[in-house]
Amino acid sequence: MKNKVLTAIIHKEEDMYVAECPEVGTVDQGETIEEAIANLKEATRLYLEVCSVEDVSPRFVTAIEVSYA
């Protein structure tokens, strides 16, 4: 079994937490942060059983500055 450390981005939408893995593109949700992460791990594991990380185009995370009123 292979292991890889991937990024999880979590945000709250109404009463659910949404977790996304930007490197792979998987997204899942849960009622708690822990549940959202656990669901994301499972979704990502299932995705990687079909597609390898090498088959996924790279994602880049950066910061942007935005001016607003």
mmCIF file of the N, C-alpha and C atoms, coordinates in Angstrom:
data_MODEL
# 
_entry.id   MODEL 
# 
loop_
_atom_site.group_PDB 
_atom_site.id 
_atom_site.type_symbol 
_atom_site.label_atom_id 
_atom_site.label_alt_id 
_atom_site.label_comp_id 
_atom_site.label_asym_id 
_atom_site.label_entity_id 
_atom_site.label_seq_id 
_atom_site.pdbx_PDB_ins_code 
_atom_site.Cartn_x 
_atom_site.Cartn_y 
_atom_site.Cartn_z 
_atom_site.occupancy 
_atom_site.B_iso_or_equiv 
_atom_site.pdbx_formal_charge 
_atom_site.auth_seq_id 
_atom_site.auth_comp_id 
_atom_site.auth_asym_id 
_atom_site.auth_atom_id 
_atom_site.pdbx_PDB_model_num 
ATOM 1   N N  . MET A 1 1  ? 0.839   -1.173 0.000   1.00 0.00 ? 1  MET A N  1 
ATOM 2   C CA . MET A 1 1  ? 0.000   0.000  0.000   1.00 0.00 ? 1  MET A CA 1 
ATOM 3   C C  . MET A 1 1  ? 0.886   1.240  0.000   1.00 0.00 ? 1  MET A C  1 
ATOM 4   N N  . LYS A 1 2  ? 0.547   2.216  -0.835  1.00 0.00 ? 2  LYS A N  1 
ATOM 5   C CA . LYS A 1 2  ? 1.306   3.459  -0.930  1.00 0.00 ? 2  LYS A CA 1 
ATOM 6   C C  . LYS A 1 2  ? 0.696   4.512  -0.012  1.00 0.00 ? 2  LYS A C  1 
ATOM 7   N N  . ASN A 1 3  ? 1.520   5.430  0.436   1.00 0.00 ? 3  ASN A N  1 
ATOM 8   C CA . ASN A 1 3  ? 1.066   6.569  1.232   1.00 0.00 ? 3  ASN A CA 1 
ATOM 9   C C  . ASN A 1 3  ? 1.541   7.848  0.579   1.00 0.00 ? 3  ASN A C  1 
ATOM 10  N N  . LYS A 1 4  ? 0.733   8.882  0.624   1.00 0.00 ? 4  LYS A N  1 
ATOM 11  C CA . LYS A 1 4  ? 1.089   10.190 0.092   1.00 0.00 ? 4  LYS A CA 1 
ATOM 12  C C  . LYS A 1 4  ? 0.406   11.239 0.952   1.00 0.00 ? 4  LYS A C  1 
ATOM 13  N N  . VAL A 1 5  ? 1.133   12.288 1.274   1.00 0.00 ? 5  VAL A N  1 
ATOM 14  C CA . VAL A 1 5  ? 0.559   13.398 2.026   1.00 0.00 ? 5  VAL A CA 1 
ATOM 15  C C  . VAL A 1 5  ? -0.031  14.381 1.020   1.00 0.00 ? 5  VAL A C  1 
ATOM 16  N N  . LEU A 1 6  ? -1.308  14.688 1.181   1.00 0.00 ? 6  LEU A N  1 
ATOM 17  C CA . LEU A 1 6  ? -2.022  15.599 0.288   1.00 0.00 ? 6  LEU A CA 1 
ATOM 18  C C  . LEU A 1 6  ? -2.629  16.735 1.116   1.00 0.00 ? 6  LEU A C  1 
ATOM 19  N N  . THR A 1 7  ? -3.052  17.781 0.450   1.00 0.00 ? 7  THR A N  1 
ATOM 20  C CA . THR A 1 7  ? -3.629  18.947 1.111   1.00 0.00 ? 7  THR A CA 1 
ATOM 21  C C  . THR A 1 7  ? -5.131  18.772 1.304   1.00 0.00 ? 7  THR A C  1 
ATOM 22  N N  . ALA A 1 8  ? -5.635  19.216 2.442   1.00 0.00 ? 8  ALA A N  1 
ATOM 23  C CA . ALA A 1 8  ? -7.076  19.274 2.682   1.00 0.00 ? 8  ALA A CA 1 
ATOM 24  C C  . ALA A 1 8  ? -7.436  20.716 2.999   1.00 0.00 ? 8  ALA A C  1 
ATOM 25  N N  . ILE A 1 9  ? -8.360  21.279 2.239   1.00 0.00 ? 9  ILE A N  1 
ATOM 26  C CA . ILE A 1 9  ? -8.873  22.626 2.480   1.00 0.00 ? 9  ILE A CA 1 
ATOM 27  C C  . ILE A 1 9  ? -10.294 22.465 3.002   1.00 0.00 ? 9  ILE A C  1 
ATOM 28  N N  . ILE A 1 10 ? -10.567 23.072 4.152   1.00 0.00 ? 10 ILE A N  1 
ATOM 29  C CA . ILE A 1 10 ? -11.867 22.886 4.794   1.00 0.00 ? 10 ILE A CA 1 
ATOM 30  C C  . ILE A 1 10 ? -12.532 24.243 4.996   1.00 0.00 ? 10 ILE A C  1 
ATOM 31  N N  . HIS A 1 11 ? -13.803 24.315 4.670   1.00 0.00 ? 11 HIS A N  1 
ATOM 32  C CA . HIS A 1 11 ? -14.583 25.515 4.961   1.00 0.00 ? 11 HIS A CA 1 
ATOM 33  C C  . HIS A 1 11 ? -16.001 25.108 5.348   1.00 0.00 ? 11 HIS A C  1 
ATOM 34  N N  . LYS A 1 12 ? -16.688 26.028 6.006   1.00 0.00 ? 12 LYS A N  1 
ATOM 35  C CA . LYS A 1 12 ? -18.041 25.736 6.475   1.00 0.00 ? 12 LYS A CA 1 
ATOM 36  C C  . LYS A 1 12 ? -19.050 26.334 5.506   1.00 0.00 ? 12 LYS A C  1 
ATOM 37  N N  . GLU A 1 13 ? -20.042 25.534 5.144   1.00 0.00 ? 13 GLU A N  1 
ATOM 38  C CA . GLU A 1 13 ? -21.173 25.970 4.325   1.00 0.00 ? 13 GLU A CA 1 
ATOM 39  C C  . GLU A 1 13 ? -22.436 25.644 5.109   1.00 0.00 ? 13 GLU A C  1 
ATOM 40  N N  . GLU A 1 14 ? -23.117 26.675 5.544   1.00 0.00 ? 14 GLU A N  1 
ATOM 41  C CA . GLU A 1 14 ? -24.320 26.531 6.357   1.00 0.00 ? 14 GLU A CA 1 
ATOM 42  C C  . GLU A 1 14 ? -24.029 25.634 7.558   1.00 0.00 ? 14 GLU A C  1 
ATOM 43  N N  . ASP A 1 15 ? -24.612 24.438 7.644   1.00 0.00 ? 15 ASP A N  1 
ATOM 44  C CA . ASP A 1 15 ? -24.416 23.584 8.811   1.00 0.00 ? 15 ASP A CA 1 
ATOM 45  C C  . ASP A 1 15 ? -23.479 22.405 8.545   1.00 0.00 ? 15 ASP A C  1 
ATOM 46  N N  . MET A 1 16 ? -22.743 22.430 7.430   1.00 0.00 ? 16 MET A N  1 
ATOM 47  C CA . MET A 1 16 ? -21.828 21.332 7.073   1.00 0.00 ? 16 MET A CA 1 
ATOM 48  C C  . MET A 1 16 ? -20.423 21.884 6.843   1.00 0.00 ? 16 MET A C  1 
ATOM 49  N N  . TYR A 1 17 ? -19.430 21.037 7.075   1.00 0.00 ? 17 TYR A N  1 
ATOM 50  C CA . TYR A 1 17 ? -18.054 21.358 6.720   1.00 0.00 ? 17 TYR A CA 1 
ATOM 51  C C  . TYR A 1 17 ? -17.741 20.669 5.395   1.00 0.00 ? 17 TYR A C  1 
ATOM 52  N N  . VAL A 1 18 ? -17.107 21.394 4.488   1.00 0.00 ? 18 VAL A N  1 
ATOM 53  C CA . VAL A 1 18 ? -16.736 20.873 3.182   1.00 0.00 ? 18 VAL A CA 1 
ATOM 54  C C  . VAL A 1 18 ? -15.218 20.751 3.152   1.00 0.00 ? 18 VAL A C  1 
ATOM 55  N N  . ALA A 1 19 ? -14.725 19.593 2.752   1.00 0.00 ? 19 ALA A N  1 
ATOM 56  C CA . ALA A 1 19 ? -13.290 19.341 2.657   1.00 0.00 ? 19 ALA A CA 1 
ATOM 57  C C  . ALA A 1 19 ? -12.938 19.025 1.213   1.00 0.00 ? 19 ALA A C  1 
ATOM 58  N N  . GLU A 1 20 ? -11.868 19.636 0.723   1.00 0.00 ? 20 GLU A N  1 
ATOM 59  C CA . GLU A 1 20 ? -11.432 19.445 -0.664  1.00 0.00 ? 20 GLU A CA 1 
ATOM 60  C C  . GLU A 1 20 ? -9.951  19.116 -0.693  1.00 0.00 ? 20 GLU A C  1 
ATOM 61  N N  . CYS A 1 21 ? -9.582  18.189 -1.560  1.00 0.00 ? 21 CYS A N  1 
ATOM 62  C CA . CYS A 1 21 ? -8.182  17.864 -1.821  1.00 0.00 ? 21 CYS A CA 1 
ATOM 63  C C  . CYS A 1 21 ? -7.828  18.461 -3.184  1.00 0.00 ? 21 CYS A C  1 
ATOM 64  N N  . PRO A 1 22 ? -7.141  19.603 -3.221  1.00 0.00 ? 22 PRO A N  1 
ATOM 65  C CA . PRO A 1 22 ? -6.895  20.279 -4.491  1.00 0.00 ? 22 PRO A CA 1 
ATOM 66  C C  . PRO A 1 22 ? -5.975  19.518 -5.442  1.00 0.00 ? 22 PRO A C  1 
ATOM 67  N N  . GLU A 1 23 ? -5.061  18.715 -4.924  1.00 0.00 ? 23 GLU A N  1 
ATOM 68  C CA . GLU A 1 23 ? -4.164  17.966 -5.798  1.00 0.00 ? 23 GLU A CA 1 
ATOM 69  C C  . GLU A 1 23 ? -4.909  16.937 -6.634  1.00 0.00 ? 23 GLU A C  1 
ATOM 70  N N  . VAL A 1 24 ? -5.946  16.350 -6.060  1.00 0.00 ? 24 VAL A N  1 
ATOM 71  C CA . VAL A 1 24 ? -6.678  15.275 -6.725  1.00 0.00 ? 24 VAL A CA 1 
ATOM 72  C C  . VAL A 1 24 ? -8.023  15.766 -7.265  1.00 0.00 ? 24 VAL A C  1 
ATOM 73  N N  . GLY A 1 25 ? -8.619  16.738 -6.586  1.00 0.00 ? 25 GLY A N  1 
ATOM 74  C CA . GLY A 1 25 ? -9.907  17.257 -7.012  1.00 0.00 ? 25 GLY A CA 1 
ATOM 75  C C  . GLY A 1 25 ? -11.092 16.626 -6.306  1.00 0.00 ? 25 GLY A C  1 
ATOM 76  N N  . THR A 1 26 ? -10.832 15.817 -5.290  1.00 0.00 ? 26 THR A N  1 
ATOM 77  C CA . THR A 1 26 ? -11.924 15.191 -4.551  1.00 0.00 ? 26 THR A CA 1 
ATOM 78  C C  . THR A 1 26 ? -12.498 16.169 -3.527  1.00 0.00 ? 26 THR A C  1 
ATOM 79  N N  . VAL A 1 27 ? -13.792 16.028 -3.271  1.00 0.00 ? 27 VAL A N  1 
ATOM 80  C CA . VAL A 1 27 ? -14.503 16.888 -2.321  1.00 0.00 ? 27 VAL A CA 1 
ATOM 81  C C  . VAL A 1 27 ? -15.477 16.014 -1.550  1.00 0.00 ? 27 VAL A C  1 
ATOM 82  N N  . ASP A 1 28 ? -15.616 16.276 -0.250  1.00 0.00 ? 28 ASP A N  1 
ATOM 83  C CA . ASP A 1 28 ? -16.616 15.588 0.555   1.00 0.00 ? 28 ASP A CA 1 
ATOM 84  C C  . ASP A 1 28 ? -17.032 16.510 1.680   1.00 0.00 ? 28 ASP A C  1 
ATOM 85  N N  . GLN A 1 29 ? -17.972 16.072 2.490   1.00 0.00 ? 29 GLN A N  1 
ATOM 86  C CA . GLN A 1 29 ? -18.485 16.927 3.561   1.00 0.00 ? 29 GLN A CA 1 
ATOM 87  C C  . GLN A 1 29 ? -18.777 16.115 4.803   1.00 0.00 ? 29 GLN A C  1 
ATOM 88  N N  . GLY A 1 30 ? -19.023 16.817 5.903   1.00 0.00 ? 30 GLY A N  1 
ATOM 89  C CA . GLY A 1 30 ? -19.384 16.170 7.154   1.00 0.00 ? 30 GLY A CA 1 
ATOM 90  C C  . GLY A 1 30 ? -19.977 17.181 8.105   1.00 0.00 ? 30 GLY A C  1 
ATOM 91  N N  . GLU A 1 31 ? -20.614 16.686 9.149   1.00 0.00 ? 31 GLU A N  1 
ATOM 92  C CA . GLU A 1 31 ? -21.210 17.569 10.148  1.00 0.00 ? 31 GLU A CA 1 
ATOM 93  C C  . GLU A 1 31 ? -20.164 18.196 11.053  1.00 0.00 ? 31 GLU A C  1 
ATOM 94  N N  . THR A 1 32 ? -18.974 17.565 11.152  1.00 0.00 ? 32 THR A N  1 
ATOM 95  C CA . THR A 1 32 ? -17.855 18.106 11.923  1.00 0.00 ? 32 THR A CA 1 
ATOM 96  C C  . THR A 1 32 ? -16.628 18.153 11.014  1.00 0.00 ? 32 THR A C  1 
ATOM 97  N N  . ILE A 1 33 ? -15.613 18.883 11.444  1.00 0.00 ? 33 ILE A N  1 
ATOM 98  C CA . ILE A 1 33 ? -14.364 18.926 10.678  1.00 0.00 ? 33 ILE A CA 1 
ATOM 99  C C  . ILE A 1 33 ? -13.769 17.533 10.581  1.00 0.00 ? 33 ILE A C  1 
ATOM 100 N N  . GLU A 1 34 ? -13.781 16.806 11.677  1.00 0.00 ? 34 GLU A N  1 
ATOM 101 C CA . GLU A 1 34 ? -13.209 15.459 11.695  1.00 0.00 ? 34 GLU A CA 1 
ATOM 102 C C  . GLU A 1 34 ? -13.935 14.528 10.726  1.00 0.00 ? 34 GLU A C  1 
ATOM 103 N N  . GLU A 1 35 ? -15.261 14.624 10.691  1.00 0.00 ? 35 GLU A N  1 
ATOM 104 C CA . GLU A 1 35 ? -16.049 13.792 9.782   1.00 0.00 ? 35 GLU A CA 1 
ATOM 105 C C  . GLU A 1 35 ? -15.785 14.180 8.325   1.00 0.00 ? 35 GLU A C  1 
ATOM 106 N N  . ALA A 1 36 ? -15.674 15.476 8.059   1.00 0.00 ? 36 ALA A N  1 
ATOM 107 C CA . ALA A 1 36 ? -15.393 15.932 6.699   1.00 0.00 ? 36 ALA A CA 1 
ATOM 108 C C  . ALA A 1 36 ? -14.033 15.418 6.231   1.00 0.00 ? 36 ALA A C  1 
ATOM 109 N N  . ILE A 1 37 ? -13.035 15.461 7.107   1.00 0.00 ? 37 ILE A N  1 
ATOM 110 C CA . ILE A 1 37 ? -11.701 14.958 6.754   1.00 0.00 ? 37 ILE A CA 1 
ATOM 111 C C  . ILE A 1 37 ? -11.733 13.451 6.541   1.00 0.00 ? 37 ILE A C  1 
ATOM 112 N N  . ALA A 1 38 ? -12.410 12.720 7.410   1.00 0.00 ? 38 ALA A N  1 
ATOM 113 C CA . ALA A 1 38 ? -12.504 11.267 7.260   1.00 0.00 ? 38 ALA A CA 1 
ATOM 114 C C  . ALA A 1 38 ? -13.199 10.904 5.948   1.00 0.00 ? 38 ALA A C  1 
ATOM 115 N N  . ASN A 1 39 ? -14.267 11.621 5.620   1.00 0.00 ? 39 ASN A N  1 
ATOM 116 C CA . ASN A 1 39 ? -14.982 11.364 4.363   1.00 0.00 ? 39 ASN A CA 1 
ATOM 117 C C  . ASN A 1 39 ? -14.114 11.710 3.155   1.00 0.00 ? 39 ASN A C  1 
ATOM 118 N N  . LEU A 1 40 ? -13.341 12.798 3.263   1.00 0.00 ? 40 LEU A N  1 
ATOM 119 C CA . LEU A 1 40 ? -12.439 13.184 2.175   1.00 0.00 ? 40 LEU A CA 1 
ATOM 120 C C  . LEU A 1 40 ? -11.351 12.134 1.982   1.00 0.00 ? 40 LEU A C  1 
ATOM 121 N N  . LYS A 1 41 ? -10.804 11.614 3.073   1.00 0.00 ? 41 LYS A N  1 
ATOM 122 C CA . LYS A 1 41 ? -9.787  10.552 2.967   1.00 0.00 ? 41 LYS A CA 1 
ATOM 123 C C  . LYS A 1 41 ? -10.346 9.346  2.229   1.00 0.00 ? 41 LYS A C  1 
ATOM 124 N N  . GLU A 1 42 ? -11.568 8.945  2.578   1.00 0.00 ? 42 GLU A N  1 
ATOM 125 C CA . GLU A 1 42 ? -12.191 7.790  1.935   1.00 0.00 ? 42 GLU A CA 1 
ATOM 126 C C  . GLU A 1 42 ? -12.453 8.062  0.453   1.00 0.00 ? 42 GLU A C  1 
ATOM 127 N N  . ALA A 1 43 ? -12.984 9.244  0.133   1.00 0.00 ? 43 ALA A N  1 
ATOM 128 C CA . ALA A 1 43 ? -13.246 9.592  -1.262  1.00 0.00 ? 43 ALA A CA 1 
ATOM 129 C C  . ALA A 1 43 ? -11.947 9.628  -2.068  1.00 0.00 ? 43 ALA A C  1 
ATOM 130 N N  . THR A 1 44 ? -10.902 10.170 -1.478  1.00 0.00 ? 44 THR A N  1 
ATOM 131 C CA . THR A 1 44 ? -9.612  10.268 -2.168  1.00 0.00 ? 44 THR A CA 1 
ATOM 132 C C  . THR A 1 44 ? -8.993  8.890  -2.345  1.00 0.00 ? 44 THR A C  1 
ATOM 133 N N  . ARG A 1 45 ? -9.098  8.045  -1.326  1.00 0.00 ? 45 ARG A N  1 
ATOM 134 C CA . ARG A 1 45 ? -8.574  6.675  -1.439  1.00 0.00 ? 45 ARG A CA 1 
ATOM 135 C C  . ARG A 1 45 ? -9.279  5.929  -2.566  1.00 0.00 ? 45 ARG A C  1 
ATOM 136 N N  . LEU A 1 46 ? -10.595 6.042  -2.625  1.00 0.00 ? 46 LEU A N  1 
ATOM 137 C CA . LEU A 1 46 ? -11.350 5.368  -3.690  1.00 0.00 ? 46 LEU A CA 1 
ATOM 138 C C  . LEU A 1 46 ? -10.978 5.918  -5.067  1.00 0.00 ? 46 LEU A C  1 
ATOM 139 N N  . TYR A 1 47 ? -10.793 7.226  -5.159  1.00 0.00 ? 47 TYR A N  1 
ATOM 140 C CA . TYR A 1 47 ? -10.401 7.845  -6.431  1.00 0.00 ? 47 TYR A CA 1 
ATOM 141 C C  . TYR A 1 47 ? -9.037  7.327  -6.876  1.00 0.00 ? 47 TYR A C  1 
ATOM 142 N N  . LEU A 1 48 ? -8.091  7.245  -5.934  1.00 0.00 ? 48 LEU A N  1 
ATOM 143 C CA . LEU A 1 48 ? -6.731  6.821  -6.283  1.00 0.00 ? 48 LEU A CA 1 
ATOM 144 C C  . LEU A 1 48 ? -6.636  5.331  -6.607  1.00 0.00 ? 48 LEU A C  1 
ATOM 145 N N  . GLU A 1 49 ? -7.652  4.562  -6.249  1.00 0.00 ? 49 GLU A N  1 
ATOM 146 C CA . GLU A 1 49 ? -7.674  3.159  -6.665  1.00 0.00 ? 49 GLU A CA 1 
ATOM 147 C C  . GLU A 1 49 ? -7.887  3.045  -8.169  1.00 0.00 ? 49 GLU A C  1 
ATOM 148 N N  . VAL A 1 50 ? -8.521  4.055  -8.773  1.00 0.00 ? 50 VAL A N  1 
ATOM 149 C CA . VAL A 1 50 ? -8.805  4.070  -10.208 1.00 0.00 ? 50 VAL A CA 1 
ATOM 150 C C  . VAL A 1 50 ? -7.788  4.916  -10.966 1.00 0.00 ? 50 VAL A C  1 
ATOM 151 N N  . CYS A 1 51 ? -7.461  6.083  -10.441 1.00 0.00 ? 51 CYS A N  1 
ATOM 152 C CA . CYS A 1 51 ? -6.519  7.012  -11.087 1.00 0.00 ? 51 CYS A CA 1 
ATOM 153 C C  . CYS A 1 51 ? -5.340  7.240  -10.156 1.00 0.00 ? 51 CYS A C  1 
ATOM 154 N N  . SER A 1 52 ? -4.142  7.201  -10.699 1.00 0.00 ? 52 SER A N  1 
ATOM 155 C CA . SER A 1 52 ? -2.972  7.461  -9.863  1.00 0.00 ? 52 SER A CA 1 
ATOM 156 C C  . SER A 1 52 ? -2.748  8.962  -9.741  1.00 0.00 ? 52 SER A C  1 
ATOM 157 N N  . VAL A 1 53 ? -1.986  9.356  -8.749  1.00 0.00 ? 53 VAL A N  1 
ATOM 158 C CA . VAL A 1 53 ? -1.662  10.762 -8.548  1.00 0.00 ? 53 VAL A CA 1 
ATOM 159 C C  . VAL A 1 53 ? -0.928  11.298 -9.765  1.00 0.00 ? 53 VAL A C  1 
ATOM 160 N N  . GLU A 1 54 ? -0.136  10.473 -10.415 1.00 0.00 ? 54 GLU A N  1 
ATOM 161 C CA . GLU A 1 54 ? 0.618   10.893 -11.587 1.00 0.00 ? 54 GLU A CA 1 
ATOM 162 C C  . GLU A 1 54 ? -0.302  11.225 -12.768 1.00 0.00 ? 54 GLU A C  1 
ATOM 163 N N  . ASP A 1 55 ? -1.517  10.653 -12.807 1.00 0.00 ? 55 ASP A N  1 
ATOM 164 C CA . ASP A 1 55 ? -2.467  10.917 -13.883 1.00 0.00 ? 55 ASP A CA 1 
ATOM 165 C C  . ASP A 1 55 ? -3.209  12.243 -13.710 1.00 0.00 ? 55 ASP A C  1 
ATOM 166 N N  . VAL A 1 56 ? -3.095  12.850 -12.538 1.00 0.00 ? 56 VAL A N  1 
ATOM 167 C CA . VAL A 1 56 ? -3.827  14.069 -12.221 1.00 0.00 ? 56 VAL A CA 1 
ATOM 168 C C  . VAL A 1 56 ? -2.951  15.269 -12.549 1.00 0.00 ? 56 VAL A C  1 
ATOM 169 N N  . SER A 1 57 ? -3.524  16.256 -13.244 1.00 0.00 ? 57 SER A N  1 
ATOM 170 C CA . SER A 1 57 ? -2.746  17.455 -13.548 1.00 0.00 ? 57 SER A CA 1 
ATOM 171 C C  . SER A 1 57 ? -2.491  18.218 -12.252 1.00 0.00 ? 57 SER A C  1 
ATOM 172 N N  . PRO A 1 58 ? -1.309  18.816 -12.122 1.00 0.00 ? 58 PRO A N  1 
ATOM 173 C CA . PRO A 1 58 ? -0.952  19.464 -10.854 1.00 0.00 ? 58 PRO A CA 1 
ATOM 174 C C  . PRO A 1 58 ? -1.832  20.668 -10.559 1.00 0.00 ? 58 PRO A C  1 
ATOM 175 N N  . ARG A 1 59 ? -2.075  20.905 -9.277  1.00 0.00 ? 59 ARG A N  1 
ATOM 176 C CA . ARG A 1 59 ? -2.797  22.082 -8.807  1.00 0.00 ? 59 ARG A CA 1 
ATOM 177 C C  . ARG A 1 59 ? -1.784  22.929 -8.047  1.00 0.00 ? 59 ARG A C  1 
ATOM 178 N N  . PHE A 1 60 ? -1.968  24.219 -8.091  1.00 0.00 ? 60 PHE A N  1 
ATOM 179 C CA . PHE A 1 60 ? -1.070  25.122 -7.389  1.00 0.00 ? 60 PHE A CA 1 
ATOM 180 C C  . PHE A 1 60 ? -1.882  25.965 -6.413  1.00 0.00 ? 60 PHE A C  1 
ATOM 181 N N  . VAL A 1 61 ? -1.402  26.077 -5.192  1.00 0.00 ? 61 VAL A N  1 
ATOM 182 C CA . VAL A 1 61 ? -2.048  26.886 -4.177  1.00 0.00 ? 61 VAL A CA 1 
ATOM 183 C C  . VAL A 1 61 ? -1.185  28.122 -3.975  1.00 0.00 ? 61 VAL A C  1 
ATOM 184 N N  . THR A 1 62 ? -1.806  29.277 -4.049  1.00 0.00 ? 62 THR A N  1 
ATOM 185 C CA . THR A 1 62 ? -1.087  30.532 -3.874  1.00 0.00 ? 62 THR A CA 1 
ATOM 186 C C  . THR A 1 62 ? -2.004  31.533 -3.195  1.00 0.00 ? 62 THR A C  1 
ATOM 187 N N  . ALA A 1 63 ? -1.465  32.674 -2.852  1.00 0.00 ? 63 ALA A N  1 
ATOM 188 C CA . ALA A 1 63 ? -2.261  33.745 -2.248  1.00 0.00 ? 63 ALA A CA 1 
ATOM 189 C C  . ALA A 1 63 ? -2.478  34.836 -3.296  1.00 0.00 ? 63 ALA A C  1 
ATOM 190 N N  . ILE A 1 64 ? -3.615  35.491 -3.212  1.00 0.00 ? 64 ILE A N  1 
ATOM 191 C CA . ILE A 1 64 ? -3.900  36.623 -4.096  1.00 0.00 ? 64 ILE A CA 1 
ATOM 192 C C  . ILE A 1 64 ? -4.299  37.813 -3.226  1.00 0.00 ? 64 ILE A C  1 
ATOM 193 N N  . GLU A 1 65 ? -4.055  38.995 -3.741  1.00 0.00 ? 65 GLU A N  1 
ATOM 194 C CA . GLU A 1 65 ? -4.480  40.211 -3.052  1.00 0.00 ? 65 GLU A CA 1 
ATOM 195 C C  . GLU A 1 65 ? -5.613  40.832 -3.854  1.00 0.00 ? 65 GLU A C  1 
ATOM 196 N N  . VAL A 1 66 ? -6.690  41.175 -3.171  1.00 0.00 ? 66 VAL A N  1 
ATOM 197 C CA . VAL A 1 66 ? -7.869  41.731 -3.839  1.00 0.00 ? 66 VAL A CA 1 
ATOM 198 C C  . VAL A 1 66 ? -8.235  43.043 -3.159  1.00 0.00 ? 66 VAL A C  1 
ATOM 199 N N  . SER A 1 67 ? -8.475  44.076 -3.949  1.00 0.00 ? 67 SER A N  1 
ATOM 200 C CA . SER A 1 67 ? -8.967  45.349 -3.419  1.00 0.00 ? 67 SER A CA 1 
ATOM 201 C C  . SER A 1 67 ? -10.488 45.376 -3.542  1.00 0.00 ? 67 SER A C  1 
ATOM 202 N N  . TYR A 1 68 ? -11.153 45.831 -2.511  1.00 0.00 ? 68 TYR A N  1 
ATOM 203 C CA . TYR A 1 68 ? -12.612 45.908 -2.562  1.00 0.00 ? 68 TYR A CA 1 
ATOM 204 C C  . TYR A 1 68 ? -13.088 47.071 -1.700  1.00 0.00 ? 68 TYR A C  1 
ATOM 205 N N  . ALA A 1 69 ? -14.310 47.477 -1.931  1.00 0.00 ? 69 ALA A N  1 
ATOM 206 C CA . ALA A 1 69 ? -14.874 48.618 -1.198  1.00 0.00 ? 69 ALA A CA 1 
ATOM 207 C C  . ALA A 1 69 ? -15.578 48.155 0.058   1.00 0.00 ? 69 ALA A C  1 
# 
